[in-house]
Amino acid sequence: MAVLSFVEVADGKIKKASVEAAYYGSKVAEGLGTDSLALVLGTISADELATLGQVGIKKVLHANDARFNNFDSKLYTKAIAEAANNAGANVVVLSFSNNGKLLAPRLSVRLKAGYVPGAVELPAFNGNAAVVKKNVFSGKASAQYQVSTEKKVISVNPNSLSPVRNTNTAAVEAFTATVTDADITTTVKSVDKITGTIPLSEAEIVVSAGRGLKGPENWGMIEELAREMGAATACSRPVADVDWRPHHEHVGQTGLTIRPNLYIAIGISGAIQHLAGVNGSKVIVVINTDAEAPFFKAADYGIVGDAFQVVPKLIEEYKKFKAAH
């Protein structure tokens, strides 16, 4: 028996959320007294793969096949299932990322495994059964799910666990998936990548704004605050709908779900649809002129004030802080 963690890569680097999933998988393996393995598909250096040993992975299976460089859920599912079967893995762990949301249900069917999406804590095992905690009702509550199937698929909510690193390196072993070109269902014509910004899914700090900014011409101070803090920028749905900001920045129930360490919401009322996408953040700071804005009920810190006065002062003070440190 083994625990297999599927690790996603982008631009030759392991994604932050997948490092967390690998750590989760290694802790599950530790609790079960079994081997912790990881699977990586596509082009990436052996040195980068070996760093997974720092979060408890003993061996990395690497399918160095260019056909995996573009995501294809059917192709990936077949390869992951084959690796899991070959390794005798009874638990497969993925990140609850956009790709993971596509892969995990397919894997569950192919492996005849029970599936829990969006786990927020390590599972508790009682014999063959695993009890997994996840958030429900848009994060308003949590529930315990018991999975009694022999094989289990668990996807992990990003930023649920903070990996504890060591100095170990993982052994890297070549893995050849028995896939053919006929398994490829997606043809990539071109890829347009956003450069110079931190991807929202990877960001530790997010600075977000809403209609309280009054127009796209006022976003300069939001971008400046984000640059100073090394943060990603985000927005509410109404802002994206009127094209003040690009849709890839939209966070909420109908946009991206993020769990940064710090989420700063500026001029956002905090409707339940928006909260559903950000209420997993470790710390939430709200800046709004309306003291009755719903977001203040979910905030760890709040400032009742005009963003056009508060944000420039925040930028000024943060610059002073950086200069002193």
C-alpha positions as CSV (number, residue, x, y, z in Angstrom):
1,M,0.0,0.0,0.0
2,A,1.1,3.6,-0.7
3,V,-0.1,7.1,-0.8
4,L,0.3,8.9,-4.1
5,S,0.2,12.7,-4.5
6,F,-0.4,14.2,-7.9
7,V,1.8,17.3,-8.3
8,E,1.0,20.0,-10.8
9,V,3.8,22.1,-12.5
10,A,3.8,25.4,-14.3
11,D,6.7,26.9,-16.2
12,G,9.1,24.2,-14.9
13,K,8.2,24.9,-11.2
14,I,6.0,23.0,-8.8
15,K,2.8,24.9,-7.9
16,K,2.5,26.0,-4.3
17,A,-0.9,24.3,-3.9
18,S,0.7,21.1,-5.1
19,V,3.5,21.3,-2.6
20,E,0.8,21.6,0.1
21,A,-1.0,18.5,-1.4
22,A,2.2,16.6,-1.4
23,Y,2.8,17.5,2.2
24,Y,-0.7,16.4,3.0
25,G,-0.1,13.1,1.2
26,S,3.2,12.5,3.1
27,K,1.5,13.1,6.5
28,V,-1.3,10.6,5.5
29,A,1.4,8.1,4.6
30,E,3.2,8.7,7.8
31,G,0.0,8.1,9.8
32,L,-0.7,4.9,7.9
33,G,2.9,3.7,8.1
34,T,3.3,3.4,4.4
35,D,5.2,4.9,1.5
36,S,4.7,8.5,0.3
37,L,5.0,8.9,-3.5
38,A,4.4,11.7,-5.9
39,L,3.6,11.7,-9.6
40,V,4.6,14.6,-11.9
41,L,3.7,14.7,-15.6
42,G,5.6,16.8,-18.2
43,T,8.9,18.6,-18.5
44,I,10.6,19.7,-15.3
45,S,14.1,19.4,-13.9
46,A,15.2,16.5,-11.6
47,D,16.5,19.0,-9.2
48,E,13.1,20.7,-8.8
49,L,11.4,17.3,-8.4
50,A,13.9,16.3,-5.7
51,T,12.8,19.3,-3.5
52,L,9.5,17.4,-2.8
53,G,11.6,15.4,-0.3
54,Q,11.5,18.5,1.8
55,V,7.8,18.0,2.5
56,G,8.1,14.2,3.1
57,I,7.9,12.6,-0.3
58,K,10.2,9.6,-0.5
59,K,10.0,8.9,-4.3
60,V,8.8,11.0,-7.3
61,L,7.5,9.2,-10.3
62,H,8.2,11.4,-13.3
63,A,6.6,11.0,-16.8
64,N,9.0,13.2,-18.8
65,D,6.7,13.2,-21.9
66,A,6.0,16.4,-23.8
67,R,2.4,15.2,-24.4
68,F,1.8,16.1,-20.8
69,N,3.0,19.7,-21.1
70,N,-0.6,20.8,-21.9
71,F,-3.3,19.9,-19.5
72,D,-5.7,17.3,-20.8
73,S,-8.0,15.8,-18.1
74,K,-8.6,12.5,-19.9
75,L,-4.9,12.0,-20.6
76,Y,-3.9,13.0,-17.1
77,T,-6.5,10.8,-15.5
78,K,-5.4,7.7,-17.4
79,A,-1.7,8.3,-16.4
80,I,-2.5,9.0,-12.7
81,A,-4.7,6.0,-12.4
82,E,-2.0,3.8,-13.9
83,A,0.6,5.1,-11.6
84,A,-1.7,4.6,-8.6
85,N,-2.4,1.0,-9.6
86,N,1.2,0.2,-10.3
87,A,2.2,1.6,-6.9
88,G,-0.6,-0.1,-5.0
89,A,-1.8,3.3,-3.8
90,N,-5.0,3.1,-1.8
91,V,-5.0,6.9,-1.3
92,V,-4.6,9.5,-4.0
93,V,-4.2,13.1,-3.1
94,L,-4.6,16.2,-5.3
95,S,-4.9,19.9,-4.9
96,F,-8.5,21.3,-5.0
97,S,-7.3,23.5,-7.9
98,N,-9.1,24.0,-11.2
99,N,-7.2,21.1,-12.7
100,G,-7.8,19.0,-9.5
101,K,-11.5,19.6,-9.7
102,L,-11.5,18.1,-13.2
103,L,-9.3,15.2,-12.4
104,A,-10.5,13.9,-9.0
105,P,-14.0,12.9,-10.1
106,R,-12.6,11.1,-13.1
107,L,-10.0,9.3,-11.0
108,S,-12.7,8.3,-8.5
109,V,-14.7,6.6,-11.2
110,R,-11.6,4.9,-12.8
111,L,-10.2,3.7,-9.5
112,K,-13.7,2.9,-8.0
113,A,-12.7,5.1,-5.1
114,G,-14.6,7.2,-2.7
115,Y,-13.9,10.9,-3.2
116,V,-13.9,13.9,-0.8
117,P,-13.3,17.3,-2.4
118,G,-11.7,20.2,-0.6
119,A,-10.4,18.6,2.6
120,V,-9.2,21.1,5.2
121,E,-7.6,18.8,7.7
122,L,-5.7,15.5,7.8
123,P,-8.0,12.5,7.8
124,A,-8.6,10.3,10.8
125,F,-8.5,6.6,10.0
126,N,-10.6,4.0,11.8
127,G,-9.6,0.7,10.2
128,N,-10.1,1.0,6.5
129,A,-12.5,4.0,6.9
130,A,-11.2,7.6,6.7
131,V,-13.0,10.5,8.2
132,V,-12.3,13.7,6.3
133,K,-13.2,17.3,7.3
134,K,-14.3,19.8,4.6
135,N,-16.2,23.1,4.5
136,V,-19.8,23.2,3.5
137,F,-22.5,25.8,2.8
138,S,-20.0,28.2,1.2
139,G,-17.7,27.9,4.1
140,K,-20.3,28.7,6.8
141,A,-19.9,25.3,8.4
142,S,-17.8,22.2,8.2
143,A,-18.7,18.5,7.9
144,Q,-17.0,15.2,8.5
145,Y,-17.2,12.7,5.6
146,Q,-16.5,9.0,6.1
147,V,-15.0,7.1,3.2
148,S,-15.1,3.4,3.6
149,T,-14.1,2.3,0.1
150,E,-10.8,0.4,-0.3
151,K,-9.4,3.2,-2.4
152,K,-9.8,6.9,-1.6
153,V,-9.3,10.1,-3.6
154,I,-8.9,13.3,-1.5
155,S,-8.4,16.8,-2.9
156,V,-6.9,19.4,-0.5
157,N,-8.1,23.0,-0.2
158,P,-5.2,25.3,-0.9
159,N,-3.6,26.9,2.2
160,S,-5.3,24.5,4.6
161,L,-2.0,23.1,5.9
162,S,1.4,24.9,6.1
163,P,4.1,22.5,5.0
164,V,6.9,21.8,7.5
165,R,10.1,21.5,5.5
166,N,13.2,19.4,6.1
167,T,16.5,19.0,4.3
168,N,15.7,15.7,2.6
169,T,15.6,15.1,-1.1
170,A,13.3,12.7,-2.9
171,A,14.4,9.9,-5.2
172,V,13.3,10.5,-8.8
173,E,12.3,7.5,-10.9
174,A,11.2,7.5,-14.5
175,F,7.6,6.6,-15.1
176,T,6.2,5.7,-18.6
177,A,2.5,6.0,-18.9
178,T,0.9,3.7,-21.5
179,V,-1.0,6.5,-23.2
180,T,-1.4,7.1,-26.9
181,D,-2.1,10.1,-29.1
182,A,-5.6,8.8,-29.3
183,D,-6.0,9.6,-25.6
184,I,-5.4,13.3,-26.2
185,T,-8.8,15.1,-26.3
186,T,-7.6,18.7,-26.2
187,T,-5.6,20.4,-28.9
188,V,-3.8,23.6,-27.8
189,K,-3.5,26.2,-30.6
190,S,-1.9,28.9,-28.6
191,V,-1.3,29.9,-25.0
192,D,-1.5,33.5,-23.7
193,K,0.2,33.9,-20.3
194,I,-0.1,36.8,-18.0
195,T,3.4,37.9,-17.0
196,G,4.8,40.1,-14.3
197,T,2.0,39.4,-11.8
198,I,1.6,36.8,-9.0
199,P,-1.1,34.2,-9.9
200,L,-4.1,34.5,-7.6
201,S,-4.0,30.8,-6.8
202,E,-0.3,31.1,-5.7
203,A,-0.5,34.4,-3.8
204,E,0.1,34.6,-0.1
205,I,-1.3,38.2,0.0
206,V,-4.2,39.5,-2.1
207,V,-5.4,43.1,-2.5
208,S,-8.9,43.2,-3.8
209,A,-11.3,46.0,-4.7
210,G,-14.9,46.5,-5.7
211,R,-17.4,49.1,-6.9
212,G,-16.3,51.5,-4.1
213,L,-13.4,52.4,-6.3
214,K,-15.9,54.2,-8.6
215,G,-14.1,53.5,-11.8
216,P,-11.2,51.7,-13.5
217,E,-9.1,54.9,-13.6
218,N,-8.8,54.6,-9.8
219,W,-7.1,51.2,-9.7
220,G,-3.6,52.6,-9.7
221,M,-3.5,52.8,-5.9
222,I,-4.7,49.2,-5.6
223,E,-1.9,48.1,-8.0
224,E,0.7,50.2,-6.1
225,L,-0.3,48.7,-2.7
226,A,-0.1,45.2,-4.2
227,R,3.3,45.9,-5.7
228,E,4.6,47.2,-2.4
229,M,3.3,44.2,-0.5
230,G,4.3,41.6,-3.1
231,A,0.6,40.7,-3.5
232,A,-1.8,39.7,-6.3
233,T,-4.7,41.9,-7.3
234,A,-8.3,40.7,-7.4
235,C,-11.8,42.2,-7.7
236,S,-15.5,41.5,-7.1
237,R,-17.8,40.2,-9.8
238,P,-19.6,43.5,-10.6
239,V,-16.2,45.0,-11.3
240,A,-15.3,42.3,-13.8
241,D,-18.8,42.3,-15.3
242,V,-18.4,46.0,-16.3
243,D,-14.8,45.4,-17.6
244,W,-13.1,47.6,-15.0
245,R,-10.8,44.6,-14.4
246,P,-10.1,41.4,-16.2
247,H,-12.3,38.4,-15.5
248,H,-9.3,36.3,-14.3
249,E,-9.1,38.6,-11.2
250,H,-12.7,37.9,-10.2
251,V,-12.9,36.0,-6.9
252,G,-16.1,34.7,-5.3
253,Q,-18.7,31.9,-5.7
254,T,-18.8,32.3,-9.5
255,G,-15.1,33.2,-9.8
256,L,-11.9,31.9,-8.2
257,T,-11.9,30.5,-4.7
258,I,-8.7,31.6,-2.9
259,R,-7.3,31.1,0.6
260,P,-4.4,33.5,1.0
261,N,-2.7,34.3,4.3
262,L,-3.9,37.9,4.0
263,Y,-6.9,39.2,2.0
264,I,-7.5,43.0,1.9
265,A,-10.9,43.9,0.6
266,I,-11.3,47.6,-0.4
267,G,-14.7,49.0,-1.3
268,I,-16.4,45.6,-1.4
269,S,-19.6,45.2,0.5
270,G,-19.1,41.5,1.2
271,A,-22.2,39.8,-0.4
272,I,-22.4,36.1,0.4
273,Q,-21.4,35.2,-3.2
274,H,-18.1,37.1,-2.7
275,L,-17.5,35.8,0.8
276,A,-17.8,32.2,-0.5
277,G,-14.7,32.6,-2.5
278,V,-12.5,34.2,0.1
279,N,-13.7,33.2,3.6
280,G,-11.0,30.6,3.8
281,S,-8.4,33.4,4.0
282,K,-6.2,33.3,7.2
283,V,-6.7,37.0,7.9
284,I,-9.2,39.3,6.3
285,V,-8.9,43.1,6.4
286,V,-11.9,45.3,5.2
287,I,-11.8,48.9,4.2
288,N,-15.3,50.4,3.6
289,T,-17.1,53.7,4.2
290,D,-20.2,51.8,5.2
291,A,-19.9,50.6,8.8
292,E,-22.8,48.2,8.3
293,A,-21.2,46.5,5.3
294,P,-21.7,42.7,5.7
295,F,-17.9,42.1,5.1
296,F,-17.1,43.6,8.5
297,K,-18.8,40.6,10.2
298,A,-16.3,38.3,8.5
299,A,-13.3,40.6,8.9
300,D,-10.4,40.1,11.4
301,Y,-9.6,43.8,11.1
302,G,-11.8,46.6,9.7
303,I,-11.3,50.2,8.8
304,V,-14.4,52.4,8.4
305,G,-13.2,55.1,6.0
306,D,-12.8,56.3,2.5
307,A,-10.5,54.1,0.4
308,F,-9.2,57.2,-1.4
309,Q,-7.9,58.5,1.9
310,V,-7.0,55.2,3.6
311,V,-5.2,53.4,0.8
312,P,-2.6,56.1,0.1
313,K,-1.8,56.3,3.8
314,L,-1.4,52.5,3.9
315,I,1.0,52.7,1.0
316,E,3.0,55.5,2.6
317,E,3.2,53.6,5.9
318,Y,4.2,50.3,4.3
319,K,7.0,52.0,2.4
320,K,8.3,53.4,5.7
321,F,8.0,49.9,7.2
322,K,10.0,48.3,4.3
323,A,12.7,51.0,4.5
324,A,13.1,50.4,8.2
325,H,13.5,46.6,7.7
